[in-house]
Amino acid sequence: MVKSLSVIGDLIIPADDKSPSASQLNITDFVDEWVSAPYPTQEKDRATITYGLERLNTQANALDARYFHDLNGDQQAAIFDKLAVSVENETASEEEDLFMDRLVYIYVGGYYTTDEGMEDIGYAGNVPIETFDGPPAEIRKLIGIE
C-alpha cells in the first residue's frame, strides 16, 4: 500500500525546479498514519483509499503487473490521469470520485503544512508589522463603518 501511495503522491505533487515532490518530503508517511488512525473520519478514509488502491491494482493486473507501483512511470501516469479526467468530467463512480477527493485532500494538506510546502506558496506566517492602519477605506465603506 505504501509503495503505491508514494507513487500516487508524486503524481499529485511532483517535484519541480522550485519544490520537492511529496515523496521527497515523506508525505506518504503522513498519509499512512492518517489512514491508520482509529477515528471515524480516518477509518472512512482508509476504506475509501483501500478501495481506490485495489482498483488501481486491478488495472495494473490487466497490464501484467501485480501492483500499481510495479508499473513503469508512463503506465502509472496514464492510469492515474485517466481516473483524474473521469473525476473531472463527472464520469467516475462515486467511489472513484471520493478516492481522488480524499487522497488529494490528505496529500495537499500534509504537503503544504511542511516548511517546504509553505515556502512553495510563499506563506510567511505571522510576521510582525510596525503599524496597522486598519482596513482600506473602500472596505470600511463596503461594510458600513465609514
Phi and psi restraints in degrees (value plus and minus 20) as a CYANA .aco file:
   2 VAL   PHI     -85.7   -45.7
   2 VAL   PSI     -58.6   -18.6
   3 LYS   PHI     -83.5   -43.5
   3 LYS   PSI     -63.9   -23.9
   4 SER   PHI     -87.7   -47.7
   4 SER   PSI     -58.6   -18.6
   5 LEU   PHI     -81.4   -41.4
   5 LEU   PSI     -57.7   -17.7
   6 SER   PHI     -84.3   -44.3
   6 SER   PSI     -62.7   -22.7
   7 VAL   PHI     -81.3   -41.3
   7 VAL   PSI     -67.3   -27.3
   8 ILE   PHI     -83.1   -43.1
   8 ILE   PSI     -60.7   -20.7
   9 GLY   PHI     -77.0   -37.0
   9 GLY   PSI     -60.0   -20.0
  10 ASP   PHI     -95.8   -55.8
  10 ASP   PSI     -41.1    -1.1
  11 LEU   PHI     -95.4   -55.4
  11 LEU   PSI     -53.4   -13.4
  12 ILE   PHI     -96.2   -56.2
  12 ILE   PSI     -67.0   -27.0
  13 ILE   PHI    -150.6  -110.6
  13 ILE   PSI      65.8   105.8
  14 PRO   PHI     -98.4   -58.4
  14 PRO   PSI     141.8   181.8
  15 ALA   PHI     -89.9   -49.9
  15 ALA   PSI     130.0   170.0
  16 ASP   PHI    -158.8  -118.8
  16 ASP   PSI    -191.3  -151.3
  17 ASP   PHI     -90.6   -50.6
  17 ASP   PSI     -29.9    10.1
  18 LYS   PHI    -129.0   -89.0
  18 LYS   PSI     -51.1   -11.1
  19 SER   PHI    -160.3  -120.3
  19 SER   PSI     133.2   173.2
  20 PRO   PHI     -96.0   -56.0
  20 PRO   PSI     144.6   184.6
  21 SER   PHI     -97.1   -57.1
  21 SER   PSI     150.1   190.1
  22 ALA   PHI     -79.1   -39.1
  22 ALA   PSI     -62.8   -22.8
  23 SER   PHI     -89.2   -49.2
  23 SER   PSI     -51.5   -11.5
  24 GLN   PHI     -85.1   -45.1
  24 GLN   PSI     -44.6    -4.6
  25 LEU   PHI    -119.2   -79.2
  25 LEU   PSI     -11.9    28.1
  26 ASN   PHI      39.7    79.7
  26 ASN   PSI      14.3    54.3
  27 ILE   PHI     -86.7   -46.7
  27 ILE   PSI     -45.2    -5.2
  28 THR   PHI     -79.7   -39.7
  28 THR   PSI     -56.4   -16.4
  29 ASP   PHI     -82.2   -42.2
  29 ASP   PSI     -59.3   -19.3
  30 PHE   PHI     -83.2   -43.2
  30 PHE   PSI     -65.7   -25.7
  31 VAL   PHI     -83.1   -43.1
  31 VAL   PSI     -64.3   -24.3
  32 ASP   PHI     -81.4   -41.4
  32 ASP   PSI     -62.4   -22.4
  33 GLU   PHI     -84.2   -44.2
  33 GLU   PSI     -60.9   -20.9
  34 TRP   PHI     -78.3   -38.3
  34 TRP   PSI     -70.9   -30.9
  35 VAL   PHI     -96.8   -56.8
  35 VAL   PSI     -27.5    12.5
  36 SER   PHI    -115.0   -75.0
  36 SER   PSI     -30.3     9.7
  37 ALA   PHI     -90.2   -50.2
  37 ALA   PSI     123.6   163.6
  38 PRO   PHI    -109.1   -69.1
  38 PRO   PSI      24.8    64.8
  39 TYR   PHI    -135.5   -95.5
  39 TYR   PSI     133.8   173.8
  40 PRO   PHI     -73.5   -33.5
  40 PRO   PSI     -66.1   -26.1
  41 THR   PHI     -83.0   -43.0
  41 THR   PSI     -66.0   -26.0
  42 GLN   PHI     -88.4   -48.4
  42 GLN   PSI     -54.1   -14.1
  43 GLU   PHI     -85.5   -45.5
  43 GLU   PSI     -59.3   -19.3
  44 LYS   PHI     -85.2   -45.2
  44 LYS   PSI     -62.3   -22.3
  45 ASP   PHI     -83.0   -43.0
  45 ASP   PSI     -59.0   -19.0
  46 ARG   PHI     -80.1   -40.1
  46 ARG   PSI     -66.3   -26.3
  47 ALA   PHI     -82.8   -42.8
  47 ALA   PSI     -62.6   -22.6
  48 THR   PHI     -83.2   -43.2
  48 THR   PSI     -66.6   -26.6
  49 ILE   PHI     -92.4   -52.4
  49 ILE   PSI     -57.8   -17.8
  50 THR   PHI     -81.2   -41.2
  50 THR   PSI     -63.6   -23.6
  51 TYR   PHI     -78.3   -38.3
  51 TYR   PSI     -68.6   -28.6
  52 GLY   PHI     -81.5   -41.5
  52 GLY   PSI     -61.2   -21.2
  53 LEU   PHI     -85.6   -45.6
  53 LEU   PSI     -57.3   -17.3
  54 GLU   PHI     -82.7   -42.7
  54 GLU   PSI     -60.4   -20.4
  55 ARG   PHI     -82.9   -42.9
  55 ARG   PSI     -62.7   -22.7
  56 LEU   PHI     -85.3   -45.3
  56 LEU   PSI     -58.2   -18.2
  57 ASN   PHI     -85.8   -45.8
  57 ASN   PSI     -57.1   -17.1
  58 THR   PHI     -81.8   -41.8
  58 THR   PSI     -61.3   -21.3
  59 GLN   PHI     -88.2   -48.2
  59 GLN   PSI     -54.4   -14.4
  60 ALA   PHI     -86.1   -46.1
  60 ALA   PSI     -58.1   -18.1
  61 ASN   PHI     -79.3   -39.3
  61 ASN   PSI     -57.5   -17.5
  62 ALA   PHI     -85.2   -45.2
  62 ALA   PSI     -39.4     0.6
  63 LEU   PHI    -124.4   -84.4
  63 LEU   PSI      -0.2    39.8
  64 ASP   PHI      46.1    86.1
  64 ASP   PSI      10.8    50.8
  65 ALA   PHI    -139.9   -99.9
  65 ALA   PSI     127.8   167.8
  66 ARG   PHI     -95.7   -55.7
  66 ARG   PSI     -62.6   -22.6
  67 TYR   PHI    -146.5  -106.5
  67 TYR   PSI     137.2   177.2
  68 PHE   PHI     -75.5   -35.5
  68 PHE   PSI     -61.3   -21.3
  69 HIS   PHI     -90.1   -50.1
  69 HIS   PSI     -32.3     7.7
  70 ASP   PHI    -101.3   -61.3
  70 ASP   PSI     -34.4     5.6
  71 LEU   PHI     -92.6   -52.6
  71 LEU   PSI     142.0   182.0
  72 ASN   PHI     -97.7   -57.7
  72 ASN   PSI     145.7   185.7
  73 GLY   PHI     -76.8   -36.8
  73 GLY   PSI     -59.4   -19.4
  74 ASP   PHI     -85.3   -45.3
  74 ASP   PSI     -61.5   -21.5
  75 GLN   PHI     -86.2   -46.2
  75 GLN   PSI     -63.1   -23.1
  76 GLN   PHI     -79.6   -39.6
  76 GLN   PSI     -67.9   -27.9
  77 ALA   PHI     -83.0   -43.0
  77 ALA   PSI     -60.6   -20.6
  78 ALA   PHI     -83.4   -43.4
  78 ALA   PSI     -65.0   -25.0
  79 ILE   PHI     -85.2   -45.2
  79 ILE   PSI     -65.7   -25.7
  80 PHE   PHI     -87.4   -47.4
  80 PHE   PSI     -61.1   -21.1
  81 ASP   PHI     -83.2   -43.2
  81 ASP   PSI     -59.7   -19.7
  82 LYS   PHI     -81.2   -41.2
  82 LYS   PSI     -62.6   -22.6
  83 LEU   PHI     -84.4   -44.4
  83 LEU   PSI     -64.7   -24.7
  84 ALA   PHI     -82.2   -42.2
  84 ALA   PSI     -60.6   -20.6
  85 VAL   PHI     -86.0   -46.0
  85 VAL   PSI     -60.8   -20.8
  86 SER   PHI     -85.8   -45.8
  86 SER   PSI     -54.7   -14.7
  87 VAL   PHI     -86.9   -46.9
  87 VAL   PSI     -65.7   -25.7
  88 GLU   PHI     -82.7   -42.7
  88 GLU   PSI     -57.8   -17.8
  89 ASN   PHI    -104.4   -64.4
  89 ASN   PSI     -19.1    20.9
  90 GLU   PHI      41.2    81.2
  90 GLU   PSI      14.6    54.6
  91 THR   PHI    -129.0   -89.0
  91 THR   PSI     -22.3    17.7
  92 ALA   PHI     -95.0   -55.0
  92 ALA   PSI     136.1   176.1
  93 SER   PHI     -88.1   -48.1
  93 SER   PSI     143.5   183.5
  94 GLU   PHI     -79.4   -39.4
  94 GLU   PSI     -58.8   -18.8
  95 GLU   PHI     -86.6   -46.6
  95 GLU   PSI     -61.6   -21.6
  96 GLU   PHI     -86.0   -46.0
  96 GLU   PSI     -61.2   -21.2
  97 ASP   PHI     -81.3   -41.3
  97 ASP   PSI     -65.7   -25.7
  98 LEU   PHI     -85.4   -45.4
  98 LEU   PSI     -59.5   -19.5
  99 PHE   PHI     -77.0   -37.0
  99 PHE   PSI     -71.2   -31.2
 100 MET   PHI     -84.1   -44.1
 100 MET   PSI     -64.1   -24.1
 101 ASP   PHI     -78.8   -38.8
 101 ASP   PSI     -71.0   -31.0
 102 ARG   PHI     -89.5   -49.5
 102 ARG   PSI     -61.2   -21.2
 103 LEU   PHI     -86.3   -46.3
 103 LEU   PSI     -64.3   -24.3
 104 VAL   PHI     -83.8   -43.8
 104 VAL   PSI     -64.0   -24.0
 105 TYR   PHI     -76.5   -36.5
 105 TYR   PSI     -67.3   -27.3
 106 ILE   PHI     -89.9   -49.9
 106 ILE   PSI     -63.6   -23.6
 107 TYR   PHI     -83.6   -43.6
 107 TYR   PSI     -67.3   -27.3
 108 VAL   PHI     -84.8   -44.8
 108 VAL   PSI     -62.2   -22.2
 109 GLY   PHI     -80.7   -40.7
 109 GLY   PSI     -63.4   -23.4
 110 GLY   PHI     -87.6   -47.6
 110 GLY   PSI     -63.7   -23.7
 111 TYR   PHI     -84.6   -44.6
 111 TYR   PSI     -68.9   -28.9
 112 TYR   PHI    -102.9   -62.9
 112 TYR   PSI     -10.7    29.3
 113 THR   PHI    -125.9   -85.9
 113 THR   PSI     -17.1    22.9
 114 THR   PHI    -106.6   -66.6
 114 THR   PSI     142.0   182.0
 115 ASP   PHI     -78.4   -38.4
 115 ASP   PSI     -62.4   -22.4
 116 GLU   PHI     -86.1   -46.1
 116 GLU   PSI     -60.3   -20.3
 117 GLY   PHI     -85.0   -45.0
 117 GLY   PSI     -62.0   -22.0
 118 MET   PHI     -85.7   -45.7
 118 MET   PSI     -57.6   -17.6
 119 GLU   PHI     -85.6   -45.6
 119 GLU   PSI     -57.9   -17.9
 120 ASP   PHI     -78.8   -38.8
 120 ASP   PSI     -58.9   -18.9
 121 ILE   PHI    -114.3   -74.3
 121 ILE   PSI     -18.5    21.5
 122 GLY   PHI      59.3    99.3
 122 GLY   PSI       0.9    40.9
 123 TYR   PHI     -94.4   -54.4
 123 TYR   PSI     103.1   143.1
 124 ALA   PHI    -118.7   -78.7
 124 ALA   PSI     -32.7     7.3
 125 GLY   PHI      61.1   101.1
 125 GLY   PSI    -185.1  -145.1
 126 ASN   PHI     -97.3   -57.3
 126 ASN   PSI      89.5   129.5
 127 VAL   PHI    -134.8   -94.8
 127 VAL   PSI     107.6   147.6
 128 PRO   PHI     -85.8   -45.8
 128 PRO   PSI     121.9   161.9
 129 ILE   PHI    -139.6   -99.6
 129 ILE   PSI     133.6   173.6
 130 GLU   PHI     -94.2   -54.2
 130 GLU   PSI     -57.5   -17.5
 131 THR   PHI    -161.8  -121.8
 131 THR   PSI     136.1   176.1
 132 PHE   PHI    -156.2  -116.2
 132 PHE   PSI      95.9   135.9
 133 ASP   PHI    -111.4   -71.4
 133 ASP   PSI     -11.6    28.4
 134 GLY   PHI      66.1   106.1
 134 GLY   PSI    -199.1  -159.1
 135 PRO   PHI     -89.1   -49.1
 135 PRO   PSI     135.7   175.7
 136 PRO   PHI     -80.1   -40.1
 136 PRO   PSI     136.7   176.7
 137 ALA   PHI     -75.9   -35.9
 137 ALA   PSI     -60.6   -20.6
 138 GLU   PHI     -84.6   -44.6
 138 GLU   PSI     -52.2   -12.2
 139 ILE   PHI     -93.1   -53.1
 139 ILE   PSI     -64.0   -24.0
 140 ARG   PHI     -79.6   -39.6
 140 ARG   PSI     -61.2   -21.2
 141 LYS   PHI     -86.5   -46.5
 141 LYS   PSI     -61.8   -21.8
 142 LEU   PHI     -80.1   -40.1
 142 LEU   PSI     -58.6   -18.6
 143 ILE   PHI    -113.8   -73.8
 143 ILE   PSI     -15.0    25.0
 144 GLY   PHI      60.1   100.1
 144 GLY   PSI       9.6    49.6
 145 ILE   PHI    -133.5   -93.5
 145 ILE   PSI      -2.6    37.4
